[in-house]
Amino acid sequence: MVPIRLPSMDCETVCREIGDFVISTVEEVGATGCVIGLSGGVDSSTTAALIQRAFTGRADRQRPRFELAGYIIPSRVNVGKDAQDARTVAEMLGIRCEVCNIESIVEAFRATNPEAFENDYDRGNLISRVRANVLSTKAATENKVIAGTGNKDEDFGIGYYTLFGDGAVHISPISGLSKRLVRQMAAFLRLPDHIVHRVPAAGLEPEQSDFKDLGYRYDLVEMVSEGFDQGLTKQEMAEHEQVIELAVRDMERYRSAFGRTQFSTVAEMISDIESRHRGAERKMRIVHPPGPKITLIYK
């Protein structure tokens, strides 16, 4: 069977392409820079590092220097280590950073939306939308562009984000990078190792993780997405050794971690990814922030 090809990149080239995209956008709208929500995770940390690298690199030109402002926006479901990691990244990058605790704001919605507090899922999406409101208001009052932190697998592969929540941004700088490539870029930018390899979590529900919700890791999402893009059918994917290796690994890890299985076959996992991708496309028809054109290498 024909191998599924995964892309590689030259980090320096992609850094420049993403940085040029951010700067051209900021200049085009006459903004003073960008705001970004910092979670302490690899996506937001890498996005912040890329933007700050671009802003710092143009400081010697005869143009005003742009500012990147970071906002840590926790609620009660966030552990203290998340905020500490976010502060560490902000200090490392030398950017202004503020903490805006939103627990009281979220609780105020009990007066208008008590139904959102009946389960963790709806409350989590409410938290995401409140964060987006805080961040967009900061951007408006500071005349800045909201930089999203969604990667290709999460936002554009399976739509794993809240519409009008963390998807409510002006630009998506890392939208062309899979989770695998985001980690590669993070290492290139010398982010702390524990952030580079941090377990993905949305920070919207207690003890939540993307793997626990989805039943598979982003390596499988990338492999299946690339397989579809390269013309493979669902049946071919279910029999493909590269897909089977990742899928079986994830099923075993899930069973070991949670004492149960979310999928019983590889075909079920592929169908779930395909279904979520259709949902992602529907979301993108409503809100689709622009991202940079980047150079990926397929061999």
N, C-alpha and C positions, 0 to 999 in steps of 0.2 A: 504494500500500500504506500502511496506517495506520502512522504513526511509532511507534517504541518510545520510551516516555517514561522518562527517567532522573530520579531524585529530586534535589532541591536541599534545602538546610537553612539555617536561621538558626543560625549557630555559637553565639551567646550562649545561645539557648534550649536547644540540644542539650547544651552544656556543663553547664548547670544540671540538665537531666534526668539526665545520666550521673552528675554529682556527687551529686545527691539519692539516686540508686539505690545508689551505693557507701556513702554515709553511713548510709542506713537499714539496709543489710545488716550493716555493721560494728556498728551499735548493737544490732540484733536479736540477734546472737550474742554480744554482750558482749566483742568483740575490742578490741585496742588500736590497730588500724589495718590496714594491708595490707603484704604483701611482693610484689615484682614482679621478674621476671627482666629485666635490661636487656641488650640485644644491640647497641645503637647504631643499630638500624633505626627506621623511622618508626612502626611499630605500637607497639613497647614504649615509645618515647620519648613518643608522643602519649598513650598510656594513663597513663603516669606523670605527665605534665603535667596531664591532666584530674583525676586523683585528688588531686595536690598542690594544685591550684587549689581543689578542693572542701574539702580539709582546712584550708587556710590561710584560706579564706573564712568558716569557722565558728569561728575561733580566738577571736573576741571574745565569743562566747556563753558563757553560764554552764554550760558542759559541758566535760569533759576534752578536750584536743586530741588528735586522732589522729595517728599517725605512719605515713609511708610509708617503707619500707626497700627499697633497691634492691640486687640481687645480680647481679654479673657472673660467669658460670659458664662459662669457656672450657675447651676441650680443645686438643689440638695442631692441629686443623684450622682453628681460628679465627686470623685475622690480627690483628696488634697494633692496627690501626686500629679494629677493632670495639670493643675494650675502651676505647680512648681516646675514641671517640665516646660510648660509654655513660657514661664518667666526666664528659665535658663536659656531658651532659644532667643528670646527678645534681648537679653543681656549680651549673649554671644554676638548677635547681629548689630547691636547698638541702636535699637529702635525704641521709640517711645511706646510704653505699654501701660494699659490701665485695666483694672479688674472691675467688672460690672455684674454684681450678683443679682440674678433675676428671680429668685425664689418668691419674693413678695409680689412681683408682677404676675408671675404664673398663677399664684394662689388667688389673685384678684379676679381671675377669669371664672372662678367658681360662681360668681354672681351672674354671669351671662351665659356660661357654657358648662354647667355642672356635669353634663354628659361626657365631657372630655376627661373627667376624673374617675370614670368607672373602670378603666383598665390602663395598664402601663403604656400600651401602644398609642392610644389617642393622646394621653398626657405627654408622651414623648414628642409626638408631632407638634403639639401645642408649644412645648419648650423650644423646638426648632424654629417655629414661626416667631416666637417672642424674641429669640436671639437675632433673627433676621431684621426685625423691626428696630431693635436697638442699634444694630450695625448700620442699617441703611440711614437711620437718623444721624448717627455720627458722621457718615459719609456726606450727607447733605449739609450739615452744619459746618463741616470742615472743607467743603468743596473738593471731595475726594472720590475716587472710583473704588467700588467694592470689588476686591479680588476674591473670587471663589477658590475653593481648595479641593474640588472634586477631581478625581482621576478618571481615566478612560474606562476602566473596568466598572467602577462603582456608578458613576453618573451616566455614562453613555453606553455601557455594556448591559447593565441590569437595572438601571434607574433606582439605585439604592440611596435615595435621598428624599427629603421632604419638599414637595412642590410648595413654593412661596415660603419655604424655610431656608435650609442651607443651599437650596437651588436658586434663591433670589439674589443674584449677584449681577454685576455689570460685565465681568470678564471671567474666563476660565483658563488661567495660564497653563495648568498641567493637564488639560483635557485630552491631549494627545498621548499621554504617558500611561501605560498600564501600571498596576501596583508594583510589579517587578521592576519596571524602569524607574518609577519614583524612588524606590529604595536604592537603586543604583545611583541615581542623581543625588540623593541625600548623602550617600557615602562620599561621592565626589566632592560635595560641598562641605565635607568634614563635620557633619552634624553628629551629635553624640550617638554612640553605637546602640544604646538602649532605645533611642528614638527611631533610628533606622529600622530596627527589628521589632518595633512595638506591635502588639496584637491589635488589629483594627477593631475599633469600637466607636459607635456614634455618640456615646455619652448622653443618651436620652432615657435609658431605663436602668434600674439597678441590676448589676452583674450582667449587663448585656455585652455581647460581642457579635461582630458580623458573622463569624463562623457559626456561632450558636443559632443565630437567626436563619442563616441561609442553608447550612448543612454542607457547605463546601467552601474552599478557599479561592482567593482571586487568581491563583495560578491556573485553576481549572476554567474559570471564566475567560481568561485570556486565551487559553488553548482552544476552547470551544468557539469563541468569537472569531479567532483567526481561521479556524477550520471552516466555519461558514463562509467567511470572506473569501477563502481560497477554493470555494466551490464544493465542499463536501456536504453530503446529505446527513440527516439525523441518523439513518441506519449505518452509514459508513463511519460516522463519528463514534457510535456505540461499539463498533468493532475495531476501532483504531487503537493501537497499542499505546500511543502517547496519551490519549484521553483515558484509557482504562487504567493506566498506571497512576495517574493523578486522582481519578475518581475513587478507585479502591482504597488508596491511601487515605483520602478524606473520609470515606465511610468508616474505616477502621479507627481513625483518630476521633471521629465523632462518637462512636460507640464507647471508646475508651474514656472520653471526657465526660459524657453525659448519660452513659448507661442505656442508651437506646439508639435507634437508627432513624434518620429522617427520610432516607431513600433506600430502597432495597435493590435497585438495579442502576447500572450506568445510564441506561436509556431514560430513566426517570429524572436523573440529574440533568441530562442534556435538555430534556423537555422543559424543565423548570427554568433553566438559563434562557432558553429560547422564548418562553412565555414572558419572563421578566424583561427581556430585550424589547419585545413588542410594547410592553408597558412603558419602557424608557422612551421609545419613539413617540408614544402618545404624549408623554410629558414634554418632550422636546418641541412638539407642535404648539405647545402653550408658552413655554419659556425656554429659549435656547441661547444662552449667552455665548458670545463669540470666543474662540480660542485661537492660538497661534498656529500657523503652518510650520511644522517641524520636519526635520530630515530624519527618517527612520530607514534602516538598512536591512533589507531582506536578502538572505543568501540561500 
